């Protein structure tokens, strides 16, 4: 362990342990049926790991306790149950350890060490968060499999494309090595790539064969720098190994997603884990994909784990992940951390879907010079709809219709498809300007890619453009179809130069025990070019819609963006909801204020109006004089933040400094 941190309490398997998961657990409470709020509680390390000596395991757990989380993150304790033994952790702490690339990292949480006592087998871990507020319930998570073992891996293979295959030892491709692992039914093999190349691929291990039952993961490492490209061409869409539970480890591995949608997961076995690797899009953020639009998706399907990775030029790179810890994400677009269960200690910069996609690009012009007195063109359908219909009329009578397809590769999917149709109509003329983007995003100038009503074309030139309605949120609760209704933690993250909303908790699904602590957010200035839809002050973080909002907590976040709380659109908070010690551009109700939510000790920028129901809050200062340099991620307080001190609702700031009895609002404590 690095950094001189104190040793964490250790747990060893209990006397009743017999090498099978789940023994010795009569004393572990079942997670009760919800009758009130619970703490948020999430693992900060991936499960399904083997260990030979000790394994550090931590969780992030927190709860609102009568308007504050300053004492032990609002908890009485966190209890770890491990195969018949249990240990109580009385307080959270900062833990320093080496990551996959032997670099020291530090995170705040509740930590123990699992200890191997000499017996090998499968052991289960449960974790219980006990709230300090007696009106709340405890939360129990688990069981999580951890495997005390004589060796970390049950098979060692190498990959060297230029060398002959040695069965059971060396293979010429990752796919061949995985195929052998699956055929042997191995639980936690390691594959080490030994030749520096940039053309490694991820192929299927042999249809219809799949391998989804391994207890651990297949770890893929490299002793030299390598690039894994996923597929040969983008037309292959998704690299599907048919092997659930891959772990890509170490900075020698670069995964290039330029020709791949994401790393496929069968949805059955262990989630994939990306540990300290680089994930890039070598074509660049603005490169057109084979469907005539932006590439789709991010790193992997089905709730992967990502720890200390470097990720760039991808949309929705980590959306839906089980854990995103200590990652650096640059030049993204679309959403950033949407529906991530636990996002801790990440750095995100230059996330912008407007500079490349949400802008008008001239597609073609159209005019009518025939004998008719009037001529109009209209388009039905929303941006990116599967089909949209153009209607051309002369003197009010339809003379032709054309239905577009969302697929650029289809006969009617390109701008040129529409141009050819128009040029086939008597008296109509269209001139193609760009044919690289799909027709499903056509619109009039300034139309944001939407359909449009009848527009005059008689002896005038109508300009049509393409525009992808790409807009982003940092953390969004999906409006419909959300798989997550409770237990979310987003803490200690810094987001800079973001074009879009920060938080969008606006779903028809429940949001229970959603905790957002010590985050910094800087909105990217805009507009930056002609026709830009990115107007910075039009973006607000929002809580809206009728999904139950219970124990939603925002504390000590620093934001250059304002808040809209929208009871008029269905938002209804309970008494466990808390907005405390945040700094924001503004905060306003839309509709009748909800008296249940507690809004305390916040600070708003000059010119804002304190919302009804707030207590202990203040106003004053501008973005330029409240923080040192938010565009660079430096939210150190200045000006009015230093003269409006308040009782803190968190004990530590993002820089690991203890807050005083009176301190600054926001994520950084008084200097």
FENGI-V936875 format. One record per backbone hydrogen bond with DSSP energy under -0.5 kcal/mol. CO is the residue of the C=O (numbers start at 0). NH is the residue of the N-H. E is the energy in kcal/mol with one decimal. If there is no record, write none. Layout:
BEGIN
<<CO/NH/E> <CO/NH/E>>
END
This chain:
BEGIN
<<1/4/-0.8> <8/112/-2.8> <10/114/-3.8> <13/16/-1.6> <18/121/-1.1> <19/22/-1.0> <23/83/-0.6> <24/27/-1.3> <26/28/-0.6> <29/31/-0.6> <36/136/-2.6> <39/61/-1.9> <41/59/-2.6> <48/146/-2.6> <50/148/-2.9> <52/115/-3.2> <54/113/-3.0> <56/111/-2.5> <57/43/-3.0> <58/60/-0.5> <58/109/-2.8> <59/41/-2.4> <61/39/-2.6> <63/65/-0.6> <67/64/-2.5> <68/72/-1.0> <69/71/-0.9> <70/73/-1.7> <71/74/-1.7> <72/62/-2.2> <73/131/-2.2> <73/132/-0.5> <76/129/-2.6> <77/88/-3.1> <78/127/-3.0> <79/86/-1.9> <80/125/-2.5> <81/84/-1.3> <82/13/-3.1> <84/81/-3.0> <86/79/-2.6> <87/89/-0.6> <88/77/-2.1> <92/108/-2.2> <94/106/-2.0> <96/104/-2.9> <98/101/-2.0> <102/98/-2.5> <104/96/-2.3> <106/94/-2.8> <108/92/-2.9> <108/110/-0.5> <109/58/-2.1> <111/56/-2.9> <112/10/-3.1> <113/54/-2.1> <114/12/-0.6> <114/116/-0.6> <122/145/-2.9> <123/82/-1.1> <124/143/-2.1> <125/80/-2.9> <126/140/-2.7> <127/78/-3.1> <127/129/-0.6> <128/130/-0.6> <128/138/-1.8> <129/75/-2.8> <129/76/-1.3> <131/133/-0.6> <132/135/-1.9> <136/38/-0.7> <138/128/-2.8> <140/126/-2.5> <143/124/-2.3> <144/47/-2.8> <144/48/-0.7> <145/122/-2.6> <145/147/-0.6> <146/50/-2.1> <147/120/-2.3> <154/189/-2.6> <156/191/-2.6> <157/170/-2.3> <158/193/-2.4> <158/194/-0.6> <159/162/-1.7> <164/166/-0.5> <165/168/-2.5> <165/169/-2.6> <168/157/-2.2> <169/165/-2.3> <170/159/-2.5> <172/176/-1.8> <173/177/-2.7> <174/178/-2.5> <175/179/-1.8> <176/180/-2.2> <177/181/-2.7> <178/182/-2.5> <179/183/-2.0> <180/184/-0.5> <180/185/-2.1> <181/184/-1.2> <186/215/-1.1> <187/153/-0.9> <188/218/-2.5> <189/156/-2.7> <189/191/-0.5> <190/192/-0.6> <190/220/-2.7> <191/158/-2.0> <192/222/-2.6> <192/223/-0.6> <194/196/-0.8> <196/226/-2.1> <199/228/-3.4> <199/229/-0.6> <200/202/-0.6> <205/208/-2.5> <210/243/-1.9> <216/218/-0.8> <217/246/-2.7> <218/190/-3.4> <218/220/-0.6> <219/248/-2.6> <220/192/-2.7> <225/253/-2.0> <226/199/-1.8> <226/228/-0.6> <227/255/-2.6> <228/230/-2.0> <229/201/-1.1> <232/235/-1.7> <233/236/-2.3> <235/237/-2.6> <236/260/-4.7> <237/239/-0.6> <238/240/-0.7> <238/263/-2.2> <240/204/-1.8> <241/210/-2.8> <244/217/-2.6> <245/272/-2.9> <246/219/-3.6> <246/248/-0.6> <247/274/-3.1> <249/252/-1.9> <251/225/-3.1> <251/253/-0.6> <252/277/-2.3> <253/227/-3.1> <253/255/-0.6> <254/256/-0.7> <254/279/-2.6> <256/259/-1.6> <261/238/-0.6> <261/263/-0.7> <262/300/-1.9> <269/244/-0.8> <271/304/-2.3> <272/247/-2.1> <272/274/-0.6> <273/275/-0.6> <273/306/-2.5> <274/249/-2.8> <276/309/-2.2> <277/254/-3.1> <278/311/-2.1> <279/256/-3.5> <280/283/-2.2> <283/286/-1.5> <288/291/-2.0> <290/407/-0.5> <291/437/-2.1> <292/288/-3.7> <296/314/-0.6> <298/262/-2.7> <303/321/-2.2> <303/322/-1.1> <304/273/-2.8> <305/324/-2.7> <306/275/-2.8> <308/310/-0.5> <308/327/-2.7> <309/278/-3.1> <310/329/-2.5> <313/332/-0.9> <315/318/-0.7> <316/298/-2.1> <317/320/-2.0> <320/340/-2.6> <322/305/-2.6> <323/343/-2.3> <324/307/-3.4> <326/328/-0.5> <326/346/-2.7> <327/310/-3.0> <328/348/-2.3> <329/312/-1.7> <331/351/-2.3> <332/315/-1.6> <334/315/-0.8> <335/317/-0.8> <336/339/-2.4> <337/319/-2.4> <340/488/-2.2> <341/323/-2.6> <342/490/-2.5> <343/325/-2.2> <345/493/-2.3> <346/328/-2.7> <347/495/-2.6> <348/330/-1.6> <349/351/-0.7> <350/498/-2.9> <352/356/-1.1> <352/357/-2.3> <356/358/-2.3> <356/467/-1.8> <357/532/-0.8> <360/465/-2.3> <362/432/-3.4> <362/433/-1.9> <363/463/-2.6> <364/430/-2.2> <365/461/-3.0> <366/428/-2.4> <367/458/-3.2> <373/394/-2.1> <374/456/-2.8> <374/457/-0.8> <375/392/-2.5> <376/454/-2.0> <377/390/-2.2> <378/451/-1.4> <379/388/-1.3> <380/450/-0.8> <381/384/-2.0> <385/405/-1.2> <387/389/-0.5> <387/403/-3.1> <388/379/-2.5> <389/401/-1.9> <390/377/-1.9> <391/398/-3.0> <391/399/-1.1> <392/375/-2.3> <393/396/-2.0> <396/393/-2.5> <399/391/-2.8> <401/389/-3.4> <401/403/-0.5> <403/387/-0.7> <405/407/-0.7> <406/409/-1.8> <409/412/-1.7> <411/404/-1.7> <412/438/-2.6> <413/416/-0.6> <413/417/-1.1> <414/418/-2.2> <415/419/-2.6> <416/420/-1.6> <417/421/-2.5> <418/422/-2.5> <419/423/-0.7> <420/423/-0.9> <421/424/-1.7> <424/427/-1.8> <426/368/-2.5> <426/369/-0.5> <428/366/-2.3> <429/431/-0.5> <430/364/-1.7> <436/414/-0.8> <437/440/-1.1> <438/441/-1.7> <439/383/-2.5> <440/466/-1.9> <442/464/-3.0> <443/446/-2.4> <446/449/-1.8> <451/378/-2.6> <454/376/-1.8> <456/367/-2.9> <456/458/-0.6> <456/459/-1.0> <459/461/-0.6> <460/462/-0.6> <461/365/-1.8> <461/463/-0.5> <462/444/-0.7> <463/362/-2.6> <463/363/-1.3> <464/442/-2.3> <465/360/-1.9> <466/468/-0.6> <467/469/-3.1> <468/470/-0.7> <471/500/-1.8> <472/335/-2.5> <473/336/-3.7> <474/503/-2.3> <475/338/-0.8> <475/477/-0.7> <476/505/-0.5> <478/507/-1.9> <482/484/-0.5> <484/511/-2.0> <487/514/-2.8> <488/342/-2.4> <489/516/-1.9> <490/344/-1.8> <492/519/-2.5> <493/347/-2.7> <494/521/-2.2> <495/349/-1.2> <496/350/-1.2> <497/499/-0.9> <497/523/-2.6> <498/471/-0.6> <500/473/-1.3> <501/473/-0.8> <501/474/-2.5> <502/541/-2.2> <503/476/-2.3> <503/505/-1.4> <504/543/-2.1> <506/546/-1.8> <510/549/-2.1> <511/486/-1.9> <512/487/-2.0> <512/514/-0.6> <513/552/-3.0> <514/489/-2.5> <515/554/-2.3> <516/491/-1.9> <518/557/-2.4> <519/494/-3.0> <520/559/-1.7> <521/497/-1.9> <525/535/-0.6> <528/531/-1.8> <532/534/-1.5> <533/535/-0.8> <534/537/-2.3> <535/538/-1.7> <538/561/-0.6> <540/563/-2.4> <541/504/-2.4> <542/565/-2.5> <543/506/-0.6> <547/510/-3.9> <547/549/-0.7> <548/573/-1.0> <549/512/-2.4> <550/513/-0.7> <550/552/-0.6> <551/577/-2.2> <552/515/-2.7> <553/579/-2.6> <554/517/-1.8> <556/558/-0.5> <556/582/-2.9> <557/520/-3.0> <560/584/-1.5> <561/540/-2.7> <562/587/-1.7> <563/542/-1.8> <563/565/-0.6> <564/566/-0.7> <564/589/-2.8> <565/568/-1.4> <565/570/-1.8> <566/569/-1.9> <571/548/-1.2> <573/576/-1.7> <576/597/-2.0> <577/553/-2.9> <578/599/-2.2> <579/555/-1.9> <580/665/-3.1> <581/602/-2.7> <582/558/-2.4> <583/604/-1.4> <585/562/-2.0> <587/564/-2.7> <588/590/-0.5> <589/567/-2.9> <592/594/-0.7> <593/596/-0.5> <596/598/-0.6> <597/578/-2.9> <597/599/-0.6> <598/614/-2.1> <599/580/-1.7> <601/617/-2.1> <602/583/-2.0> <603/619/-1.7> <604/607/-1.8> <610/613/-1.6> <612/598/-0.5> <614/600/-2.4> <617/603/-2.6> <620/605/-3.0> <621/624/-0.6> <621/625/-1.4> <622/626/-0.9> <625/637/-2.4> <628/631/-1.5> <628/633/-2.4> <629/632/-1.6> <632/634/-0.9> <633/628/-2.4> <635/627/-1.3> <637/640/-1.8> <638/641/-1.6> <638/642/-0.7> <639/643/-0.6> <645/662/-2.9> <648/68/-2.0> <650/658/-3.3> <652/655/-1.6> <656/652/-2.5> <662/645/-2.9> <666/653/-2.1>>
END
